[in-house]
Structure formats: C-alpha cells, structure tokens
C-alpha cells in the first residue's frame, strides 16, 4: 500500500515539472530580432530556390547536350522564367515612432474649457429614468 501511495505522489509531483509556463512578455528588442530572423529565413528560402533553379538548368543543359551527342531528336523545351538572384541579405527595420509622436495619448489642441460643468445631470440628460 505504501508503494502505491509513494508512486502516486511521485507521479503528481512529477507532472508539475511538465506544466507549461506562460510565454515571457515580448519586448521591442525581441520583436525586432524576430522580424529580422523572419526576413533572414525568407531570404534564405529565396537563395535555396535560386540555387535549385540553377541546378535544374545545368541538368537540363547536360541532358540536351548528351542527347544531341547520341543523335536523339528532342522536342523544343518549354520556356521557363529565368532564375531570379535574390542578392545579398539586406534588412531594413520598419520605422517606429516613439510613443509621444504617435498621438494616441492626448488630443492635438489645448483644452479651451474645463472638462466638467456645474450643470445638473437632469439638464444634460433630459430623458427620465424608467
């Protein structure tokens, strides 16, 4: 009986180790790093596609060359778009305005009157309560 209780208590204690922790709050630096990583991943995908296109062109050219040397008549190939070189990696982060320049915290003009009045609520809202 003691062995079962010990085994159950160890299983319960062990399950807390595998509990999922909440994700840490994303800081602006982490967001910028993630955006740059995403851009680099997209660029590397384009580079791989470019290298694959070049390899396919080399294989097709070698096949046509060996077929011509063997005297085989090949049909005209389909026109494929040329391989697009993605160039070197260049990442420009998006322009970020400071919070003060966003204009979300206050209206643009100065206050011309106080925010409250001495007017009773019955005058401001003439509908009677039901």
Residue frames as a rotation matrix with the C-alpha (Angstrom) as fourth column:
UNK 1
0.572 0.820 0.000 0.00
0.820 -0.572 0.000 0.00
0.000 0.000 -1.000 0.00
UNK 2
0.418 -0.495 -0.762 2.85
0.170 -0.781 0.601 2.35
-0.892 -0.381 -0.242 0.85
UNK 3
-0.611 -0.702 0.366 4.43
0.462 0.060 0.885 1.73
-0.643 0.710 0.287 -2.55
UNK 4
-0.086 0.679 0.729 1.24
0.971 -0.107 0.214 2.73
0.224 0.726 -0.650 -4.36
UNK 5
0.813 0.392 -0.430 0.91
0.518 -0.825 0.227 5.94
-0.265 -0.407 -0.874 -2.33
UNK 6
0.040 -0.889 -0.456 4.56
0.120 -0.449 0.886 6.83
-0.992 -0.090 0.089 -2.92
UNK 7
-0.634 -0.258 0.729 4.25
0.704 0.198 0.682 6.10
-0.320 0.946 0.056 -6.65
UNK 8
0.323 0.842 0.432 1.10
0.919 -0.388 0.070 8.25
0.226 0.374 -0.899 -6.92
UNK 9
0.759 -0.066 -0.648 2.68
0.288 -0.858 0.425 11.13
-0.584 -0.509 -0.633 -5.02
UNK 10
-0.357 -0.932 -0.065 5.76
0.236 -0.157 0.959 10.99
-0.904 0.327 0.276 -7.24
UNK 11
-0.409 0.292 0.865 3.57
0.913 0.118 0.392 10.97
0.013 0.949 -0.314 -10.35
UNK 12
0.712 0.702 -0.015 1.66
0.701 -0.709 0.076 14.04
0.043 -0.065 -0.997 -9.13
UNK 13
0.486 -0.615 -0.620 4.88
0.080 -0.676 0.733 15.83
-0.870 -0.406 -0.280 -8.17
UNK 14
-0.526 -0.734 0.430 6.47
0.466 0.175 0.867 14.90
-0.712 0.656 0.250 -11.49
UNK 15
0.073 0.625 0.777 3.53
0.995 -0.094 -0.019 16.22
0.061 0.775 -0.629 -13.51
UNK 16
0.826 0.205 -0.525 4.10
0.312 -0.942 0.123 19.71
-0.470 -0.266 -0.842 -12.13
UNK 17
-0.207 -0.964 -0.166 7.53
0.171 -0.203 0.964 19.67
-0.963 0.171 0.207 -13.75
UNK 18
-0.704 -0.049 0.708 5.92
0.688 0.200 0.698 19.34
-0.176 0.978 -0.108 -17.18
UNK 19
0.360 0.858 -0.367 3.44
0.699 -0.509 -0.503 22.17
-0.618 -0.076 -0.783 -16.62
UNK 20
0.058 -0.289 0.956 3.55
0.894 -0.412 -0.179 24.76
0.445 0.864 0.234 -19.38
UNK 21
-0.339 -0.255 -0.906 4.95
0.674 -0.737 -0.045 28.10
-0.656 -0.626 0.422 -18.32
UNK 22
0.772 0.627 -0.107 3.48
0.390 -0.599 -0.700 31.28
-0.503 0.498 -0.707 -19.78
UNK 23
0.270 -0.666 0.695 5.42
0.880 -0.122 -0.459 32.88
0.390 0.736 0.554 -22.57
UNK 24
-0.360 -0.443 -0.821 7.54
0.743 -0.668 0.035 35.85
-0.564 -0.597 0.570 -21.50
UNK 25
0.659 0.599 -0.456 6.29
0.260 -0.750 -0.609 39.29
-0.706 0.282 -0.649 -22.47
UNK 26
0.307 -0.516 0.800 7.65
0.947 0.080 -0.312 40.33
0.098 0.853 0.513 -25.85
UNK 27
0.127 -0.365 -0.922 9.97
0.336 -0.859 0.386 43.30
-0.933 -0.359 0.013 -25.62
UNK 28
0.828 0.171 -0.533 10.54
-0.375 -0.537 -0.755 45.64
-0.416 0.826 -0.381 -28.56
UNK 29
-0.155 -0.958 -0.243 14.06
-0.933 0.061 0.356 44.26
-0.326 0.282 -0.902 -28.94
UNK 30
-0.559 0.006 0.829 12.73
-0.009 1.000 -0.013 40.70
-0.829 -0.015 -0.559 -29.09
UNK 31
0.557 0.816 0.157 10.11
0.236 0.025 -0.971 41.71
-0.796 0.578 -0.178 -31.65
UNK 32
0.582 -0.417 -0.699 12.77
-0.765 -0.572 -0.296 43.38
-0.276 0.707 -0.651 -33.80
UNK 33
-0.531 -0.812 0.241 15.02
-0.704 0.581 0.408 40.33
-0.472 0.047 -0.881 -33.55
UNK 34
-0.206 0.546 0.812 12.11
0.276 0.828 -0.487 38.05
-0.939 0.124 -0.322 -34.51
UNK 35
0.800 0.505 -0.324 11.29
-0.119 -0.395 -0.911 40.25
-0.588 0.767 -0.256 -37.51
UNK 36
0.151 -0.833 -0.533 14.92
-0.968 -0.234 0.090 40.16
-0.199 0.502 -0.841 -38.65
UNK 37
-0.635 -0.354 0.687 15.03
-0.323 0.929 0.180 36.39
-0.702 -0.107 -0.704 -38.20
UNK 38
0.291 0.825 0.485 11.85
0.306 0.400 -0.864 36.02
-0.906 0.400 -0.136 -40.26
UNK 39
0.775 -0.059 -0.630 13.33
-0.541 -0.577 -0.612 38.21
-0.327 0.815 -0.479 -43.01
UNK 40
-0.291 -0.953 -0.081 16.56
-0.905 0.247 0.345 36.20
-0.309 0.174 -0.935 -42.99
UNK 41
-0.415 0.221 0.883 14.60
0.055 0.974 -0.218 32.93
-0.908 -0.042 -0.417 -43.21
UNK 42
0.708 0.706 0.017 12.58
0.110 -0.086 -0.990 34.25
-0.698 0.703 -0.139 -46.17
UNK 43
0.476 -0.612 -0.632 15.79
-0.859 -0.478 -0.185 35.38
-0.189 0.630 -0.753 -47.88
UNK 44
-0.564 -0.724 0.397 17.47
-0.623 0.689 0.371 32.01
-0.542 -0.038 -0.840 -47.34
UNK 45
0.076 0.683 0.726 14.41
0.271 0.687 -0.674 30.34
-0.960 0.248 -0.133 -48.89
UNK 46
0.882 0.213 -0.419 14.82
-0.284 -0.467 -0.837 32.56
-0.375 0.858 -0.352 -51.96
UNK 47
-0.027 -0.969 -0.247 18.52
-0.971 -0.033 0.236 31.70
-0.237 0.246 -0.940 -52.15
UNK 48
-0.507 -0.124 0.853 17.73
-0.159 0.986 0.050 27.98
-0.848 -0.110 -0.519 -51.98
UNK 49
0.557 0.768 0.317 15.13
0.260 0.201 -0.944 28.36
-0.789 0.608 -0.087 -54.75
UNK 50
0.680 -0.389 -0.621 17.69
-0.704 -0.583 -0.405 30.23
-0.205 0.713 -0.671 -56.87
UNK 51
-0.414 -0.889 0.195 20.31
-0.811 0.458 0.365 27.52
-0.414 -0.007 -0.910 -56.36
UNK 52
-0.182 0.445 0.877 17.75
0.178 0.892 -0.416 24.83
-0.967 0.080 -0.242 -57.20
UNK 53
0.826 0.514 -0.230 16.79
-0.083 -0.294 -0.952 26.66
-0.557 0.806 -0.200 -60.38
UNK 54
0.261 -0.819 -0.511 20.43
-0.957 -0.290 -0.024 26.90
-0.128 0.495 -0.859 -61.43
UNK 55
-0.581 -0.470 0.664 20.99
-0.448 0.866 0.221 23.21
-0.679 -0.169 -0.714 -60.72
UNK 56
0.261 0.759 0.597 17.92
0.279 0.533 -0.799 22.27
-0.924 0.374 -0.072 -62.77
UNK 57
0.823 -0.005 -0.568 19.16
-0.485 -0.527 -0.698 24.42
-0.296 0.850 -0.436 -65.66
UNK 58
-0.207 -0.973 -0.107 22.58
-0.943 0.169 0.287 22.71
-0.261 0.160 -0.952 -65.54
UNK 59
-0.454 0.097 0.886 21.00
-0.047 0.990 -0.132 19.25
-0.890 -0.102 -0.445 -65.50
UNK 60
0.639 0.756 0.144 18.70
0.159 0.053 -0.986 20.13
-0.753 0.653 -0.087 -68.42
UNK 61
0.580 -0.496 -0.646 21.60
-0.798 -0.507 -0.326 21.56
-0.166 0.705 -0.690 -70.43
UNK 62
-0.507 -0.805 0.307 23.75
-0.736 0.590 0.332 18.48
-0.449 -0.058 -0.892 -69.78
UNK 63
-0.099 0.569 0.817 20.84
0.184 0.817 -0.547 16.19
-0.978 0.096 -0.186 -70.76
UNK 64
0.859 0.433 -0.273 20.26
-0.143 -0.309 -0.940 18.08
-0.491 0.847 -0.203 -74.00
UNK 65
0.192 -0.884 -0.426 23.99
-0.968 -0.241 0.065 18.00
-0.160 0.401 -0.902 -74.73
UNK 66
-0.638 -0.438 0.634 24.26
-0.408 0.890 0.204 14.24
-0.653 -0.129 -0.746 -74.16
UNK 67
0.264 0.803 0.534 21.09
0.260 0.474 -0.842 13.58
-0.929 0.361 -0.083 -76.18
UNK 68
0.807 -0.027 -0.590 22.43
-0.516 -0.518 -0.683 15.65
-0.287 0.855 -0.432 -79.07
UNK 69
-0.247 -0.965 -0.090 25.75
-0.935 0.212 0.284 13.77
-0.255 0.155 -0.955 -78.93
UNK 70
-0.557 0.109 0.823 23.84
-0.011 0.990 -0.138 10.46
-0.831 -0.086 -0.550 -79.07
UNK 71
-0.988 0.149 -0.032 21.91
-0.044 -0.075 0.996 11.69
0.146 0.986 0.080 -82.11
UNK 72
-0.393 0.904 -0.167 18.50
0.894 0.332 -0.301 11.81
-0.217 -0.267 -0.939 -80.43
UNK 73
-0.595 0.332 0.732 15.98
0.220 -0.809 0.545 14.33
0.774 0.485 0.408 -81.62
UNK 74
-0.653 0.349 -0.672 14.47
0.706 -0.040 -0.707 16.20
-0.273 -0.936 -0.221 -78.62
UNK 75
0.308 0.799 0.517 11.33
0.850 -0.475 0.229 18.32
0.428 0.369 -0.825 -78.75
UNK 76
-0.317 -0.374 0.872 11.65
0.044 -0.924 -0.380 22.01
0.947 -0.082 0.310 -78.03
UNK 77
-0.634 0.010 -0.773 11.65
0.756 0.217 -0.617 22.67
0.161 -0.976 -0.145 -74.30
UNK 78
0.537 0.840 0.072 9.08
0.770 -0.523 0.366 24.81
0.345 -0.141 -0.928 -72.60
UNK 79
-0.157 -0.566 0.810 10.12
0.131 -0.825 -0.551 28.37
0.979 0.019 0.203 -71.90
UNK 80
0.343 0.184 -0.921 10.83
0.915 0.155 0.372 28.69
0.211 -0.971 -0.115 -68.19
UNK 81
0.946 -0.033 0.322 11.34
-0.079 -0.988 0.129 32.01
0.314 -0.148 -0.938 -66.47
UNK 82
0.057 -0.997 -0.057 14.97
-0.016 0.056 -0.998 32.83
0.998 0.058 -0.013 -65.81
UNK 83
0.138 -0.107 -0.985 16.36
0.926 0.367 0.090 32.20
0.352 -0.924 0.150 -62.34
UNK 84
0.629 0.152 0.762 15.97
-0.024 -0.976 0.215 35.29
0.777 -0.153 -0.610 -60.14
UNK 85
-0.345 -0.831 -0.436 19.01
0.604 0.160 -0.781 36.06
0.719 -0.533 0.447 -58.00
UNK 86
0.653 0.676 -0.342 17.85
0.686 -0.335 0.646 37.34
0.322 -0.656 -0.682 -54.57
UNK 87
0.273 -0.631 0.726 21.11
-0.155 -0.774 -0.614 39.22
0.949 0.056 -0.309 -54.00
UNK 88
-0.738 -0.598 -0.313 22.79
0.231 0.212 -0.950 39.70
0.634 -0.773 -0.018 -50.63
UNK 89
0.053 0.760 -0.647 20.75
0.958 0.144 0.248 39.82
0.282 -0.633 -0.721 -47.44
UNK 90
-0.863 -0.206 0.461 19.60
0.096 -0.963 -0.251 43.33
0.495 -0.173 0.851 -46.60
UNK 91
-0.029 0.854 -0.520 17.18
0.944 0.195 0.268 44.03
0.330 -0.483 -0.811 -43.78
UNK 92
-0.790 -0.090 0.606 15.84
-0.053 -0.975 -0.214 47.46
0.611 -0.201 0.766 -43.01
UNK 93
-0.687 0.559 -0.465 13.73
0.700 0.334 -0.631 47.55
-0.197 -0.759 -0.620 -39.86
UNK 94
0.121 0.802 0.585 10.38
0.789 -0.436 0.433 49.32
0.602 0.409 -0.686 -40.13
UNK 95
-0.637 -0.313 0.705 10.28
-0.025 -0.905 -0.425 52.90
0.771 -0.288 0.568 -38.93
UNK 96
-0.017 0.605 -0.796 8.98
0.920 0.321 0.224 53.06
0.391 -0.729 -0.562 -35.38
UNK 97
0.027 0.113 0.993 7.60
-0.104 -0.988 0.115 56.25
0.994 -0.107 -0.015 -33.95
UNK 98
-0.946 -0.288 -0.149 8.14
0.126 0.096 -0.987 56.99
0.299 -0.953 -0.055 -30.27
UNK 99
-0.339 0.875 -0.345 5.04
0.941 0.313 -0.129 56.82
-0.005 -0.368 -0.930 -28.12
UNK 100
-0.269 0.217 -0.938 4.92
0.323 -0.897 -0.300 60.62
-0.907 -0.384 0.171 -27.78
UNK 101
-0.784 -0.097 -0.613 4.83
-0.482 -0.527 0.700 61.05
-0.391 0.844 0.366 -31.56
UNK 102
-0.861 0.474 0.182 2.07
0.506 0.768 0.393 58.51
0.047 0.430 -0.901 -32.07
UNK 103
-0.769 0.573 0.285 -0.61
-0.488 -0.813 0.317 61.00
0.413 0.105 0.905 -30.93
UNK 104
-0.202 0.723 -0.661 -2.61
0.240 0.691 0.682 58.32
0.950 -0.021 -0.313 -29.15
UNK 105
-0.518 -0.098 -0.850 -2.25
0.829 0.188 -0.527 59.69
0.211 -0.977 -0.016 -25.64
UNK 106
-0.283 0.441 -0.852 -3.86
0.426 -0.738 -0.524 63.14
-0.859 -0.511 0.020 -25.94
UNK 107
0.677 0.549 0.490 -5.75
0.692 -0.251 -0.676 65.32
-0.248 0.797 -0.550 -28.41
UNK 108
-0.080 -0.827 0.556 -3.64
0.927 -0.267 -0.264 67.68
0.367 0.494 0.788 -30.50
UNK 109
0.022 0.124 0.992 -5.13
0.103 -0.987 0.122 71.00
0.994 0.100 -0.034 -29.26
UNK 110
-0.956 -0.289 0.046 -5.07
0.016 -0.206 -0.978 72.69
0.292 -0.935 0.202 -25.89
UNK 111
-0.321 0.873 -0.368 -8.12
0.947 0.307 -0.099 72.50
0.027 -0.380 -0.925 -23.65
UNK 112
-0.658 0.141 0.740 -10.39
0.133 -0.945 0.299 75.53
0.741 0.295 0.603 -24.08
UNK 113
0.186 0.727 0.661 -12.77
-0.754 -0.326 0.571 74.75
0.631 -0.604 0.487 -21.23
UNK 114
-0.527 -0.360 0.770 -12.71
-0.806 0.498 -0.320 72.67
-0.268 -0.789 -0.552 -18.10
UNK 115
-0.902 0.111 -0.418 -13.77
-0.127 0.855 0.502 69.05
0.413 0.506 -0.757 -18.52
UNK 116
-0.472 0.779 -0.413 -16.73
0.879 0.453 -0.151 69.36
0.070 -0.434 -0.898 -16.18
UNK 117
-0.530 0.401 0.747 -19.56
-0.058 -0.896 0.440 71.85
0.846 0.190 0.498 -15.72
UNK 118
-0.947 0.273 0.171 -21.86
-0.207 -0.109 -0.972 72.92
-0.246 -0.956 0.159 -12.89
UNK 119
-0.330 0.860 -0.390 -24.89
-0.848 -0.089 0.522 71.88
0.414 0.502 0.759 -14.94
UNK 120
-0.117 0.343 0.932 -27.15
-0.712 0.626 -0.319 69.32
-0.693 -0.701 0.171 -13.23
UNK 121
-0.894 -0.255 0.370 -27.46
-0.007 0.832 0.555 65.87
-0.449 0.493 -0.745 -14.76
UNK 122
-0.034 0.966 0.255 -31.20
0.613 0.222 -0.758 66.36
-0.789 0.131 -0.600 -15.38
UNK 123
0.540 0.173 -0.824 -30.45
-0.395 -0.812 -0.429 69.26
-0.744 0.557 -0.370 -17.70
UNK 124
-0.432 -0.806 -0.405 -27.65
-0.787 0.119 0.605 67.40
-0.439 0.580 -0.686 -19.55
UNK 125
-0.969 0.178 -0.171 -29.76
0.078 0.878 0.473 64.20
0.234 0.445 -0.864 -19.97
UNK 126
-0.589 0.779 0.215 -33.46
-0.808 -0.572 -0.139 65.16
0.015 -0.255 0.967 -20.15
UNK 127
-0.126 0.592 -0.796 -34.75
-0.314 0.737 0.598 61.60
0.941 0.325 0.092 -20.56
UNK 128
0.247 0.276 0.929 -36.45
-0.961 -0.052 0.271 60.46
0.123 -0.960 0.252 -17.34
UNK 129
-0.829 -0.522 0.199 -35.49
-0.555 0.812 -0.183 57.26
-0.066 -0.262 -0.963 -15.59
UNK 130
-0.030 0.844 -0.536 -37.77
-0.685 0.373 0.626 54.32
0.728 0.386 0.567 -16.18
